[in-house]
Every structure is written in C-alpha cells, then in structure tokens.
Amino acid sequence: MTHIAVYGTLKTGFGNHHILSRQKKVLDDYVEFEKVSGNGYPRGKFGIGTKKFIHVEIYQVDEAAEKRCDQLEGIEYNFYRRKEVKTLS
C-alpha cells in the first residue's frame, strides 16, 4: 500500500473523488505549496520554502487506485510527477 496526498478534484466532495472512495483516508493535513500556471492545468510546486500552504487529504491506496490517479493526472505524459512531500504534522 502507498500513501498519497491529494488536493483539488480528488478531495472529498469534488468531481474525481470517486477514484478514492474505497480507499482509506488517513488524515487531513497541509503541505507547503506554491501555485504556478502552465499548459492550462492547475499545478504547483511543493516544499520550496515559500511558507504558503495548501490543505491535502492523505489516503492509503492500493495499486489499482494509484494507477487510476496516475492516469487522471497524466503521469505518462509528464503533466504531473509524484513527489515525496513533508506535511505540517
């Protein structure tokens, strides 16, 4: 099992949360994050010393859910990358 931190449409109550609906939510937390623009997609940089934070939900996910998240985010097209981040707690 892997842990992932999600923001945006993968969070509870948003359009793509169904991908995580059967996964275990571990906690709510915050990570350092700076919003950047590019390619028409919302994205950001994590852990860069800006002291700006974004709310994330941490999930324990199985391999199938992790793969669905990667497909949604366009990992194979380099739209997004997975990165280990530190949370506030």
C-alpha positions in Angstrom: 0.0 0.0 0.0 1.1 3.5 -0.8 0.1 6.8 0.8 -0.8 9.8 -1.4 -1.6 13.4 -0.6 -4.4 14.8 -2.8 -5.7 18.3 -3.4 -8.2 19.7 -5.9 -10.7 17.4 -7.6 -9.5 14.3 -5.9 -10.5 15.6 -2.5 -13.8 14.6 -0.8 -16.8 16.3 -2.4 -15.1 17.1 -5.7 -15.6 15.6 -9.1 -12.8 12.9 -9.2 -13.1 11.8 -5.6 -14.9 8.6 -6.8 -11.4 7.2 -7.6 -10.5 7.2 -3.9 -14.0 6.5 -2.5 -13.0 2.9 -1.5 -9.6 3.8 -0.1 -8.7 4.6 3.5 -8.4 8.3 4.3 -5.6 8.6 6.9 -5.8 12.3 7.8 -6.2 15.9 6.7 -3.1 18.0 6.7 -1.2 20.8 5.0 1.8 20.9 2.7 4.0 23.8 1.6 2.8 24.6 -1.9 3.1 27.4 -4.5 0.5 27.6 -7.3 2.0 28.0 -10.8 0.4 28.2 -14.1 1.2 26.4 -17.3 -0.3 24.3 -20.1 -3.9 25.3 -18.9 -3.8 22.9 -16.0 -3.7 23.9 -12.3 -0.5 22.8 -10.7 2.1 23.9 -8.2 5.5 23.3 -6.6 5.8 21.6 -3.3 8.2 22.3 -0.4 10.1 25.2 -1.9 10.4 27.5 1.2 7.5 29.9 0.4 5.6 29.4 3.7 2.4 29.1 1.7 0.3 26.0 2.4 -2.5 24.0 0.9 -4.9 21.6 2.5 -4.5 18.0 1.5 -6.1 14.7 2.3 -3.8 11.8 2.9 -5.0 8.3 1.6 -3.7 4.8 1.9 -4.3 3.5 -1.6 -4.0 0.1 -3.3 -2.2 -0.3 -6.6 -5.3 0.0 -8.7 -6.3 3.3 -7.2 -2.8 4.6 -7.5 -2.8 3.7 -11.2 -6.2 5.4 -11.7 -4.8 8.6 -10.1 -1.7 8.5 -12.3 -4.0 8.1 -15.4 -6.1 11.0 -14.3 -3.1 13.3 -13.6 -1.4 12.4 -16.9 1.8 10.9 -15.3 2.6 9.1 -18.6 2.6 12.4 -20.5 4.7 14.2 -17.8 1.8 16.5 -16.9 2.4 15.7 -13.2 5.1 13.9 -11.2 4.7 12.1 -7.9 7.0 13.6 -5.3 7.5 12.8 -1.6 6.5 15.8 0.5 6.5 16.6 4.2 3.3 17.6 5.9 2.9 20.1 8.7 2.0 17.4 11.3 
